Amino acid sequence: MFIKDGIVYGTENLSETKRVTDVKVLPDRILLITFNNLEQRVFDATVLKGVVFEPLENEEVFRNIIIEHGVITWQNGEIDCAPEYMYEHSYAYVPEQIA
């Protein structure tokens, strides 16, 4: 883990760091995420538990998603999730799986 420009990274060096480059919001709190290695993965955001993530149950809040410094955030950066976590808790995107 290291800190650069005020951001805490979960890997040992920047070249190994997962960063989000694109995200598409799908129904039922599912995200199609593109990472900096060009891999697309499907993340089920219902796994995000705890008081901090409760606002995401509101569809309007959930859809108002922003990528900041490679991290998915909501509510002006008040809610975020580490890209490494999203990568590890997602599965490879297979185009036939999503309509």
Sequence and secondary structure as in RCSB ss.txt:
>XXXX:A:sequence
MFIKDGIVYGTENLSETKRVTDVKVLPDRILLITFNNLEQRVFDATVLKGVVFEPLENEEVFRNIIIEHGVITWQ
NGEIDCAPEYMYEHSYAYVPEQIA
>XXXX:A:secstr
 EEETTEEESSSSGGG   EEEEEEEGGGEEEEEETTS EEEEEGGG  SGGGGGGGSHHHHH EEEETTEEEET
TTTEEE HHHHHHTEEE  GGG  
